[in-house]
């Protein structure tokens, strides 16, 4: 990894860790999308947990969503 890539990686993780604690952080809420034979689907997710050492991100979505399985 180049020094620039390492800096970008470190900065991204710092922002993700901040977003877990700050409800107004721009990284807190995102969209996950996929495509299947039925067409594209997208859902809003909320970042609830980030673990840098293990590279784990945990998101929550609304169970009432028709897309939740």
GUNU-426488 format. One record per residue: x negated, z, y of N, C-alpha, C in turn. Coordinates in steps of 0.05 Angstrom, whole numbers, plus 5000, padded with zeros to 4 digits. Layout:
BEGIN
 neast  nup nnorth caeast caup canorth ceast  cup cnorth
     X    Z      Y      X    Z       Y     X    Z      Y
...
// end
This chain:
BEGIN
 neast  nup nnorth caeast caup canorth ceast  cup cnorth
  4983 5000   4977   5000 5000    5000  4982 5000   5025
  4988 4982   5043   4972 4981    5068  4978 5005   5086
  4961 5011   5105   4967 5033    5123  4994 5030   5138
  5000 5005   5145   5025 5000    5159  5049 5005   5141
  5047 4996   5116   5068 5001    5097  5072 5031   5091
  5050 5045   5089   5051 5074    5084  5064 5088   5108
  5058 5080   5132   5070 5092    5155  5100 5086   5156
  5108 5061   5150   5137 5054    5149  5151 5071   5127
  5139 5073   5104   5150 5089    5082  5154 5118   5091
  5133 5130   5103   5135 5158    5112  5156 5161   5133
  5157 5143   5152   5177 5144    5173  5206 5142   5162
  5210 5124   5143   5236 5121    5131  5245 5147   5117
  5227 5159   5102   5234 5184    5088  5240 5206   5108
  5224 5207   5130   5229 5228    5150  5257 5224   5162
  5265 5200   5167   5292 5195    5178  5314 5202   5158
  5310 5196   5132   5329 5203    5112  5332 5233   5109
  5310 5248   5110   5311 5277    5108  5325 5289   5132
  5321 5277   5156   5335 5286    5180  5365 5281   5178
  5372 5258   5166   5400 5249    5164  5416 5268   5146
  5404 5280   5126   5418 5299    5109  5428 5323   5125
  5412 5331   5145   5419 5355    5160  5434 5349   5186
  5433 5325   5195   5446 5318    5221  5469 5298   5217
  5493 5308   5221   5517 5291    5216  5518 5267   5234
  5505 5267   5257   5506 5245    5276  5483 5225   5273
  5465 5230   5254   5442 5213    5250  5451 5186   5241
  5439 5164   5251   5448 5137    5244  5443 5130   5214
  5426 5145   5200   5422 5139    5172  5441 5155   5154
  5458 5171   5165   5476 5188    5150  5498 5173   5135
  5510 5153   5148   5532 5138    5136  5522 5109   5132
  5528 5098   5108   5520 5070    5103  5541 5056   5087
  5535 5031   5081   5553 5014    5065  5538 5005   5041
  5550 5007   5017   5539 4996    4993  5557 4974   4984
  5545 4951   4979   5561 4927    4972  5550 4915   4946
  5568 4902   4932   5560 4887    4908  5579 4864   4904
  5572 4846   4886   5588 4823    4881  5592 4820   4851
  5615 4812   4843   5621 4808    4815  5638 4783   4812
  5648 4778   4788   5665 4755    4784  5691 4757   4800
  5698 4782   4807   5723 4786    4822  5718 4783   4852
  5693 4779   4860   5686 4776    4888  5671 4800   4899
  5665 4800   4925   5649 4821    4937  5666 4847   4940
  5652 4869   4939   5664 4895    4944  5644 4911   4961
  5655 4928   4979   5637 4945    4995  5651 4972   4999
  5635 4993   5000   5646 5019    5005  5628 5035   5023
  5640 5052   5038   5625 5070    5056  5615 5094   5040
  5590 5101   5044   5578 5124    5031  5565 5143   5051
  5563 5168   5044   5551 5188    5062  5527 5200   5048
  5504 5200   5061   5480 5212    5050  5483 5242   5050
  5480 5254   5026   5483 5283    5023  5458 5297   5014
  5439 5282   5002   5415 5295    4991  5393 5275   4990
  5369 5284   4997   5345 5267    4996  5322 5284   4986
  5308 5274   4966   5285 5287    4955  5262 5267   4954
  5243 5271   4973   5222 5251    4977  5203 5250   4952
  5195 5273   4942   5175 5273    4920  5185 5258   4895
  5211 5262   4889   5222 5248    4866  5236 5222   4873
  5236 5216   4899   5249 5191    4909  5278 5189   4901
  5293 5211   4907   5321 5212    4900  5338 5212   4925
  5358 5195   4926   5379 5196    4947  5406 5200   4933
  5422 5218   4943   5448 5223    4932  5469 5218   4954
  5488 5201   4947   5510 5194    4966  5536 5203   4956
  5555 5208   4973   5582 5214    4966  5600 5192   4977
  5622 5187   4963   5642 5168    4972  5669 5181   4968
  5690 5170   4979   5716 5182    4977  5729 5174   4950
  5736 5195   4935   5748 5191    4908  5775 5177   4910
  5788 5178   4933   5814 5165    4937  5812 5135   4940
  5787 5126   4944   5783 5097    4948  5790 5082   4922
  5803 5059   4925   5810 5043    4902  5786 5033   4887
  5763 5032   4901   5739 5022    4889  5723 5043   4874
  5731 5068   4876   5717 5090    4862  5723 5088   4832
  5702 5090   4816   5705 5090    4787  5691 5114   4775
// end
